[in-house]
Amino acid sequence: MMKKFVFLAFFSCLFFAVFSQNVDKQQKKDVNSGTHVLIETDYGNMVVLLYDATPQHRDNFLKLVSQGFYDGLLFHRVINKFMIQGGDPQSKDAKPGMPLGNGNLGYTIPAEFSDSLIHKKGALAAARLGDDVNPAKASSSCQFYIVQGEVVAPEMIPMMERYLGHPMSDLQRKTYTSVGGTPHLDGSYTVFGEVVEGLEVIDKIAAVSCDPMNRPLEDVKMKIKILD
Protein backbone atom coordinates (compact mmCIF):
# COMPACT_ATOMS: atom_id res chain seq x y z
CA MET A 1 0.00 0.00 0.00
CA MET A 2 2.83 2.41 0.89
CA LYS A 3 4.62 1.75 -2.42
CA LYS A 4 1.40 2.42 -4.31
CA PHE A 5 0.89 5.68 -2.44
CA VAL A 6 4.44 6.84 -3.20
CA PHE A 7 3.98 5.98 -6.87
CA LEU A 8 0.71 7.90 -7.06
CA ALA A 9 2.24 10.90 -5.30
CA PHE A 10 5.18 10.86 -7.75
CA PHE A 11 2.85 10.60 -10.74
CA SER A 12 0.74 13.47 -9.42
CA CYS A 13 3.80 15.71 -8.98
CA LEU A 14 5.04 14.79 -12.45
CA PHE A 15 1.65 15.57 -13.99
CA PHE A 16 1.44 19.02 -12.44
CA ALA A 17 5.05 19.79 -13.37
CA VAL A 18 4.32 18.99 -17.02
CA PHE A 19 0.99 20.84 -16.80
CA SER A 20 2.70 23.96 -15.40
CA GLN A 21 5.31 23.94 -18.16
CA ASN A 22 2.59 23.70 -20.79
CA VAL A 23 0.68 26.57 -19.16
CA ASP A 24 3.82 28.73 -19.20
CA LYS A 25 4.36 28.04 -22.92
CA GLN A 26 0.71 28.67 -23.74
CA GLN A 27 0.71 31.91 -21.73
CA LYS A 28 3.62 33.27 -23.76
CA LYS A 29 1.73 32.41 -26.95
CA ASP A 30 -1.58 33.87 -25.72
CA VAL A 31 -0.21 37.24 -24.60
CA ASN A 32 2.11 37.92 -27.52
CA SER A 33 -0.53 38.90 -30.06
CA GLY A 34 -3.43 41.27 -29.98
CA THR A 35 -4.60 44.85 -30.43
CA HIS A 36 -3.57 47.82 -28.30
CA VAL A 37 -5.97 50.42 -26.95
CA LEU A 38 -5.32 53.54 -24.89
CA ILE A 39 -7.36 54.28 -21.77
CA GLU A 40 -7.05 57.96 -20.87
CA THR A 41 -7.89 59.28 -17.39
CA ASP A 42 -7.09 62.35 -15.30
CA TYR A 43 -4.71 60.11 -13.32
CA GLY A 44 -2.67 59.13 -16.38
CA ASN A 45 -2.96 56.83 -19.36
CA MET A 46 -2.84 53.05 -19.70
CA VAL A 47 -1.92 51.11 -22.82
CA VAL A 48 -3.85 47.84 -22.87
CA LEU A 49 -3.24 44.77 -25.02
CA LEU A 50 -6.44 42.94 -26.00
CA TYR A 51 -5.60 39.27 -26.48
CA ASP A 52 -6.18 37.49 -29.78
CA ALA A 53 -6.61 34.39 -27.59
CA THR A 54 -10.02 35.75 -26.48
CA PRO A 55 -11.44 36.87 -29.85
CA GLN A 56 -15.08 37.34 -28.84
CA HIS A 57 -14.18 39.65 -25.96
CA ARG A 58 -11.53 41.43 -28.04
CA ASP A 59 -13.88 42.08 -30.94
CA ASN A 60 -16.73 43.23 -28.72
CA PHE A 61 -14.48 45.66 -26.85
CA LEU A 62 -13.02 47.03 -30.08
CA LYS A 63 -16.50 47.50 -31.52
CA LEU A 64 -17.59 49.54 -28.51
CA VAL A 65 -14.38 51.57 -28.50
CA SER A 66 -14.74 52.38 -32.21
CA GLN A 67 -18.26 53.64 -31.48
CA GLY A 68 -16.99 55.93 -28.71
CA PHE A 69 -19.12 54.03 -26.21
CA TYR A 70 -16.68 54.30 -23.30
CA ASP A 71 -15.85 57.97 -23.69
CA GLY A 72 -17.10 59.85 -20.64
CA LEU A 73 -18.00 56.73 -18.65
CA LEU A 74 -16.68 56.28 -15.11
CA PHE A 75 -14.59 53.91 -13.13
CA HIS A 76 -17.60 53.58 -10.88
CA ARG A 77 -16.38 50.86 -8.48
CA VAL A 78 -12.94 51.14 -6.96
CA ILE A 79 -11.57 48.88 -4.22
CA ASN A 80 -7.99 49.46 -3.14
CA LYS A 81 -5.74 46.36 -3.34
CA PHE A 82 -8.43 44.62 -5.43
CA MET A 83 -9.52 46.24 -8.71
CA ILE A 84 -11.00 49.23 -10.54
CA GLN A 85 -14.23 48.66 -12.50
CA GLY A 86 -15.92 50.67 -15.24
CA GLY A 87 -18.02 50.51 -18.38
CA ASP A 88 -21.52 50.93 -16.96
CA PRO A 89 -23.47 52.97 -19.57
CA GLN A 90 -25.52 54.48 -16.75
CA SER A 91 -22.40 56.09 -15.33
CA LYS A 92 -22.20 58.78 -18.01
CA ASP A 93 -23.20 62.09 -16.40
CA ALA A 94 -24.41 60.15 -13.35
CA LYS A 95 -25.40 62.35 -10.43
CA PRO A 96 -23.30 62.13 -7.25
CA GLY A 97 -24.38 59.25 -5.03
CA MET A 98 -26.32 57.52 -7.80
CA PRO A 99 -25.93 53.70 -7.46
CA LEU A 100 -24.07 52.27 -10.43
CA GLY A 101 -23.05 48.86 -11.70
CA ASN A 102 -26.25 47.40 -13.18
CA GLY A 103 -26.03 48.88 -16.66
CA ASN A 104 -25.58 46.69 -19.74
CA LEU A 105 -26.29 46.56 -23.47
CA GLY A 106 -28.79 43.72 -23.44
CA TYR A 107 -26.48 40.83 -24.35
CA THR A 108 -23.68 38.76 -22.89
CA ILE A 109 -20.44 37.25 -24.22
CA PRO A 110 -19.66 33.55 -23.74
CA ALA A 111 -16.83 32.89 -21.30
CA GLU A 112 -13.39 32.45 -22.88
CA PHE A 113 -11.32 30.88 -20.12
CA SER A 114 -7.68 29.90 -20.44
CA ASP A 115 -5.38 28.48 -17.76
CA SER A 116 -2.66 30.71 -19.15
CA LEU A 117 -4.59 33.99 -18.79
CA ILE A 118 -4.66 34.86 -15.12
CA HIS A 119 -5.64 37.71 -12.81
CA LYS A 120 -2.21 39.25 -12.39
CA LYS A 121 -1.82 42.94 -11.64
CA GLY A 122 -2.91 44.85 -14.73
CA ALA A 123 -5.15 42.10 -16.08
CA LEU A 124 -8.22 43.33 -17.95
CA ALA A 125 -11.23 41.12 -17.27
CA ALA A 126 -14.95 41.13 -17.95
CA ALA A 127 -17.44 41.76 -15.17
CA ARG A 128 -20.50 39.52 -15.03
CA LEU A 129 -23.57 38.53 -13.05
CA GLY A 130 -23.15 36.00 -10.24
CA ASP A 131 -23.22 32.22 -10.59
CA ASP A 132 -26.71 31.94 -9.13
CA VAL A 133 -28.24 33.61 -12.20
CA ASN A 134 -25.34 33.03 -14.58
CA PRO A 135 -23.98 29.49 -14.18
CA ALA A 136 -22.26 29.65 -17.59
CA LYS A 137 -20.20 32.63 -16.32
CA ALA A 138 -21.06 34.66 -19.40
CA SER A 139 -19.51 38.13 -19.45
CA SER A 140 -21.13 41.55 -19.37
CA SER A 141 -21.55 43.20 -22.75
CA CYS A 142 -19.60 46.27 -21.64
CA GLN A 143 -18.46 46.33 -18.01
CA PHE A 144 -14.86 45.44 -17.23
CA TYR A 145 -12.34 45.66 -14.43
CA ILE A 146 -8.59 46.05 -14.19
CA VAL A 147 -6.82 44.10 -11.47
CA GLN A 148 -4.66 45.75 -8.83
CA GLY A 149 -4.57 43.01 -6.20
CA GLU A 150 -1.66 42.32 -3.87
CA VAL A 151 1.55 40.32 -3.88
CA VAL A 152 0.97 36.92 -2.27
CA ALA A 153 3.51 35.73 0.29
CA PRO A 154 4.96 32.33 -0.74
CA GLU A 155 3.80 30.76 2.52
CA MET A 156 0.19 31.70 1.62
CA ILE A 157 0.21 29.64 -1.58
CA PRO A 158 -0.90 26.36 0.10
CA MET A 159 -3.90 28.14 1.62
CA MET A 160 -4.75 29.64 -1.75
CA GLU A 161 -4.56 26.19 -3.32
CA ARG A 162 -6.95 24.80 -0.72
CA TYR A 163 -9.36 27.65 -1.51
CA LEU A 164 -9.10 27.02 -5.25
CA GLY A 165 -9.38 23.25 -4.79
CA HIS A 166 -6.35 22.44 -6.93
CA PRO A 167 -2.61 23.15 -7.13
CA MET A 168 -1.49 26.38 -8.75
CA SER A 169 0.60 26.24 -11.90
CA ASP A 170 4.20 27.45 -11.86
CA LEU A 171 2.99 30.49 -13.79
CA GLN A 172 0.48 31.36 -11.08
CA ARG A 173 2.96 30.83 -8.25
CA LYS A 174 5.67 32.93 -9.90
CA THR A 175 3.29 35.69 -10.94
CA TYR A 176 1.30 36.07 -7.75
CA THR A 177 4.37 36.01 -5.49
CA SER A 178 6.16 38.66 -7.57
CA VAL A 179 3.78 40.86 -9.58
CA GLY A 180 0.69 40.15 -7.46
CA GLY A 181 -2.97 40.00 -8.41
CA THR A 182 -6.21 38.28 -7.40
CA PRO A 183 -5.73 34.51 -7.82
CA HIS A 184 -9.12 33.59 -6.35
CA LEU A 185 -10.79 34.97 -9.51
CA ASP A 186 -8.97 32.65 -11.93
CA GLY A 187 -11.34 30.42 -13.86
CA SER A 188 -14.39 32.44 -12.83
CA TYR A 189 -14.07 35.63 -14.90
CA THR A 190 -12.70 35.96 -18.42
CA VAL A 191 -9.33 37.72 -18.63
CA PHE A 192 -9.06 39.24 -22.11
CA GLY A 193 -6.19 41.70 -21.93
CA GLU A 194 -3.55 43.37 -19.79
CA VAL A 195 -2.08 46.79 -19.08
CA VAL A 196 1.35 46.89 -20.75
CA GLU A 197 2.11 50.54 -19.96
CA GLY A 198 0.84 52.63 -17.06
CA LEU A 199 0.49 50.13 -14.21
CA GLU A 200 1.04 53.01 -11.78
CA VAL A 201 -2.24 54.57 -12.97
CA ILE A 202 -4.13 51.61 -11.47
CA ASP A 203 -2.57 52.37 -8.09
CA LYS A 204 -3.45 56.06 -8.34
CA ILE A 205 -7.10 55.37 -9.16
CA ALA A 206 -7.35 52.61 -6.56
CA ALA A 207 -6.19 55.07 -3.87
CA VAL A 208 -8.98 57.65 -4.37
CA SER A 209 -11.58 58.27 -1.66
CA CYS A 210 -14.87 56.43 -2.22
CA ASP A 211 -18.37 56.36 -0.78
CA PRO A 212 -19.79 53.28 1.02
CA MET A 213 -20.73 51.79 -2.38
CA ASN A 214 -17.08 52.03 -3.55
CA ARG A 215 -17.87 54.81 -6.00
CA PRO A 216 -15.15 57.49 -6.10
CA LEU A 217 -16.25 60.73 -4.47
CA GLU A 218 -14.78 62.60 -7.43
CA ASP A 219 -15.63 61.11 -10.83
CA VAL A 220 -12.87 59.16 -12.56
CA LYS A 221 -13.78 59.45 -16.24
CA MET A 222 -12.30 57.43 -19.07
CA LYS A 223 -11.73 57.83 -22.77
CA ILE A 224 -10.60 54.88 -24.89
CA LYS A 225 -9.19 54.76 -28.40
CA ILE A 226 -7.68 52.08 -30.61
CA LEU A 227 -3.93 52.37 -31.19
CA ASP A 228 -3.34 49.63 -33.80
N, C-alpha and C positions, 0 to 999 in steps of 0.2 A: 504493500500500500504506500509506504514512504517513497519507494523508487518511482512509483506512478505519479505521486504528487510532485516530486522534484522534476520529472519529465514535463508534466503539464505546466508547471511554473516557468520552466525554461522555454517551452514552446510559446507561452503567452508573452514573455518578455521579447522573444525573437520577433513575434508577430507585430507587436507595437513598435519595435525598433524599425522594422521594414516599413510599417504604416507611416511612421513619422517622417522617414526619409522621403517617401512618396509625396506626402503632404507638402514638405519643403520644396520639392521640385515643382509640384503643381502650383504652389503659391507664386513662385518666381514667374511661371508662365502666365498665370492669371492676372498679375498686377503689372505686367510689362507692356500691355497694349490697351489703348482706350482713347477717349477724347477728353481734353482739358476744358474746364470752365473756370471762370473767375467769379468768386463771391465777394462783393464789395460791401463794406460796413464802415461806420464811423470809427471803429476800433482797429481798422486795418483790413487788408485784403487777403483772401485765401485762394490759392490755385488748387483745384480739385481734379483728380483723374477719375473719370467714370470708366469702370471696367468693361472691356469687351466680353469678359466671362459672364456678365449678367446683362445680356442684350435687351431683355424686355424692360428692365429698370433703366438702363442707359438710354434707350430710345424714348421712353416716356419722359424722362427728365429733360432730355434735349428738346423734345417737342414743346414742353412747357416753357423752357428757357427761351426758345426761338420766338414764342408768342408773347414774351415779356410778362408771363404770368407771375413770376416771383418778385418783380420789381415793386418795391414799396411794402412788401409783406414783412412781418416781424419774426425775430427769434422770440417766440411767445412763451417758451418754457425753458428755463435755465436752472440747472442744478449743479452747483460747484462740485468738482471731483466726480462728476457723472457724465453729463452731456448737455448740449444746447440744441433745442428743437425749434423748427420753423416750418413754413409752408402752408399754414392754415389760411385759406382764402378769406376767412372772416376777420383776419388780423389787419387787413388793409384799412387804415384810418379808423381803427377800433378805438373807442373811447376808453379813457383810463379806468381800470378796474373791471372792464368787460371780460367775462370768462371766455377763454379761447381754447382751442384744441379739438373741436368737434367738426371742423369744416372739412369738406372733401369735394370731389368732382363727380361723384356718382358711380364710380367704378373702382375696381381693385386690380392689382397686378399679382399674378401667381408668384409664390415664393421661388427664389433662385438661390438655394443654399449651396455652399461649397465649404468643405473642411479647410480649405486653404485661405478662405477669406474670413478674417476674424475681426473682433471688435477691439483692435488696438487703438491707441490714441490717434486721433485724426481720421478714423474710419467714418465713412458716410454710409448711413443705413436708413432703411425705410421704416417709418412708424407704421403701426397697424392696430386694429382692434384686438382685444384679448382673446385667449383661447376658448373661452366659454361661448363666444358668438362667432368665432373665427378659427375653427380647429385646423383648417388648412394653412393658417398663418399667412394668408394673402396680405399684401402690402397696401398701404394707403396710396391713392392715386397721386398725391402731391406732398404730403407731409414727410419730413425727413429729420434726422438728427445727426449730429457730429459728435463723436465720442471724445471726452476728455479723460475720464477715469483716473485711476491711480496705479502706481507701480506696485506690484504684488511681491511681498517678501518671499524668498524661496521656501521658507518653512511653512508658508500658508498654502503652497501648492497641493499637498495631500488633502487638506480640508476642502479646497476648491474642487478637487477630483471627486471627493465623496458627494459634494453638492451636485455636480454635473452627472454623476453616476457612471463615469468612465474615465480612464486615464487621459491626460492631456497629451497632445503631440509635442514633439520637440520644438516645433514652431511656436506653439502656444506658450510653452514654458519659457523659451528664450525671449519671446516678445513681451509677455506680461511681467517678467521680472526685470526687464530693462526699459522698454518704452512705456509700458503700462497700458491700461485699457479697462474694459468691462467684460471679463471672460464669461460671466454667468449669462450673457446674452447670446453667446455663440449657439448657432443652430436653431434660434428662435425668431430672429429678425434678419432679413436679407441685407447683407453688406454689399454695396454696389459701387463703392469708390473710396478714395482716401485723399486727405489733404497732403499735397506734396510740397507746398510752400505756404508759410504763414501759420504754423502750428501755434505760435505765441498768441495769435488772435483768439484762438479758442479759450486760452487761459484768461485773456482780458475780458471777454464776454462772460465767461463763467463766473467771474469775480464781481459782477455788478449786483447792486442791491435789488431784491425782488420782494413782491408781496407774498402773502401766505399761499397763493396758488402758483408760485414760482414764475410769475410774469415779472419781467424787469420793470422797475418803477419808472425808468426812462426808456422809451421805445428804442429797440435795437433793430433798425431797418436793414434790409438787404437789397442788393441789386445783383443780378446774375447775367453773365454773358458768355457765349461760346468763344473759346480761344482758337481751337483748331478742329 
